[in-house]
Amino acid sequence: MKKRLGLFLLAVALTAAALVSGPSKAEAARCLRPDCLVSPGCCFDRECDSWCGGTGLGLCSGGGLGGCCYCAG
């Protein structure tokens, strides 16, 4: 019984984390990813992390409205 309760709580926690971490529908609707010359278009910083080598230093220039990726530092 404890094992089932533990698995249930884990599933609830993972679902909550997925819902909280994603952009809201309003944010996604107002963001337009432009065509960028040297980097990918983006809406959020987390979209640029892989382009910057997975260092966690990826940033998006648009402030949530759509911009181009660049790497901090």
N, C-alpha and C positions, 0 to 999 in steps of 0.2 A: 504494500500500500504506500509506503514512504517513497519507494522508487517511482511509482506512477505519479505521485504528487510532485516529486522533484522534476520529472520530465515535463509535466504540465506547466509548472512555473517557468522552466527554461524556455518552453515554446512561447509562452506569453511574453517573456522578457525579450526574446528575439524578434517577435512580431512588433512589439512596441518600439524597439530600437530602429527597425526598418521604417516604420511609419514616421518617426520623428526625424530621421536623418535625411529623408528625401525632400525635394523642393515642393512647396505647396502648388496647387493648380494655378493660383493667381500669379505666383512668381514665374512659373514656367510659361504662362500665357504672355506675359509682357516682355519676355526676353527673346531677342532675335540674334541668332549667331551670325555674325558677318563673315564674309570671305576675307581671310587674312592672308597676306603674302608669304610670310615666313613661319607662322605658327598657326595652330588650329583655332577656330572660333570657339568661344566659350560663354557660359553664363555665370559659372561659379568656380571658385578657386580649385575645388577638388577635381574638376574636369581637366586641369592642367598638370596635375602631379605626375602622371605617367609620361607626359611629354617632357617634363623636366627630369626624367630619370628616376622617378619614384622617391625623390628625396624629401617630399613634403614641402618643397619651396615653390611649387607652382602657383601662380597668381593669375587672375583674370582682370583685364583692364577696364571692363565695362561697369563694374559696380552693381552687378545683378541684372543689367539691362541688355547685355550682349557686348562682347568685346573680344580681344585677342589674348592668347596666353603669353605669359612671359615668366621667366624664372627669377626669383629673388636672390640676391647675392651673387 
